[in-house]
Amino acid sequence: SIHSYDPYQHNDDHDHDPFMRNKERTDIRNLLTQRSLQSFVYLLNSVRDVHTTKWLEKVLDFKNLDSFHGTGALNITKYPSWDSPFLQLITMDSEVVVVETSSSGNLNRRRGWSNK
């Protein structure tokens, strides 16, 4: 059968249709959302902010987002539209992440802080 596809409208009936699920998964807006999250995680890792990376992956239910290749990192069942992850972050209750570090003598002062 021939499928019509409106990329700007999500339909819950699509959840059982593999063709429509693939179309939604490969929607360019979902790819751009995924890549923006991946770029943010890359930036966090490059400045050694592993704590925010772990928090973001926990909250959005992603694993190893920085090393994922392809278009399927976003769970389109949990995030049915391209802006769903952002809306979740904007509307969720505030959280405080406390990060404690300690120095163990001169070794850490010469090399910088360890994130282990």
C-alpha positions in Angstrom: 0.0 0.0 0.0 1.0 3.6 -0.6 1.8 5.7 2.5 1.3 9.4 2.8 3.7 11.1 5.1 3.4 14.5 6.7 6.7 15.2 8.4 5.2 17.9 10.6 2.5 15.7 12.2 3.1 12.8 14.6 0.4 10.2 14.7 0.3 7.5 17.4 -1.0 5.1 14.8 2.5 5.3 13.3 4.0 3.5 16.3 2.9 0.1 14.8 3.8 0.9 11.2 7.5 0.2 10.5 7.5 2.4 7.4 6.2 5.4 9.3 8.4 4.8 12.3 11.4 4.8 10.0 10.2 8.0 8.4 9.9 9.7 11.8 13.2 8.3 12.9 15.0 9.7 9.8 13.1 13.1 9.9 15.8 15.8 9.4 14.6 17.7 12.5 15.2 14.6 14.7 18.7 14.3 13.2 19.4 17.9 14.0 18.1 17.6 17.5 20.3 14.5 18.0 23.3 16.2 16.6 22.9 19.3 18.7 22.7 17.1 21.8 25.8 15.2 20.7 27.6 18.4 20.0 26.8 19.7 23.5 28.0 16.4 25.0 31.2 16.6 23.0 31.7 20.2 24.3 31.1 19.1 27.9 33.6 16.2 27.5 36.2 18.5 25.9 36.1 20.8 28.9 36.1 17.7 31.2 32.6 18.2 32.5 31.7 14.5 32.7 29.2 15.2 35.5 26.8 17.2 33.3 27.2 14.7 30.6 26.2 11.8 32.9 23.3 13.9 34.2 22.1 14.7 30.7 22.3 11.1 29.6 20.5 10.0 32.8 17.7 12.5 32.4 17.1 12.0 28.7 17.7 8.2 28.9 20.7 8.1 26.5 23.8 6.0 26.7 27.1 6.9 25.1 25.5 9.7 23.1 28.9 11.1 22.2 30.0 7.9 20.4 26.6 7.1 18.7 26.7 7.0 14.9 23.5 7.1 12.9 20.1 8.6 13.2 18.5 6.4 15.8 19.8 7.7 19.1 16.5 9.5 19.9 13.8 7.2 21.2 10.9 8.3 19.1 8.4 6.5 21.4 9.5 8.6 24.4 10.3 11.7 22.3 7.6 11.7 19.5 8.6 15.1 18.1 11.9 16.7 17.4 11.6 19.2 20.2 10.4 16.7 22.9 13.8 16.4 24.6 14.2 20.1 24.9 10.6 20.6 26.2 11.3 17.9 28.8 14.4 19.8 30.0 12.7 23.1 30.0 9.6 21.9 31.9 11.3 19.6 34.5 11.8 20.6 38.1 15.1 22.2 38.9 17.9 19.9 40.1 21.1 20.6 41.9 24.2 18.6 41.1 26.9 18.7 43.7 30.4 17.9 42.6 33.1 17.4 45.2 36.8 17.1 44.5 39.7 16.5 46.7 43.4 17.0 46.4 45.7 14.2 47.4 49.0 16.0 47.9 51.2 17.7 45.3 50.7 15.0 42.7 47.3 16.4 41.7 48.4 20.0 41.9 51.1 19.4 39.3 49.0 17.4 36.8 45.6 19.0 37.4 42.5 17.5 38.9 41.5 13.9 38.2 37.9 13.1 37.4 38.1 9.5 38.7 
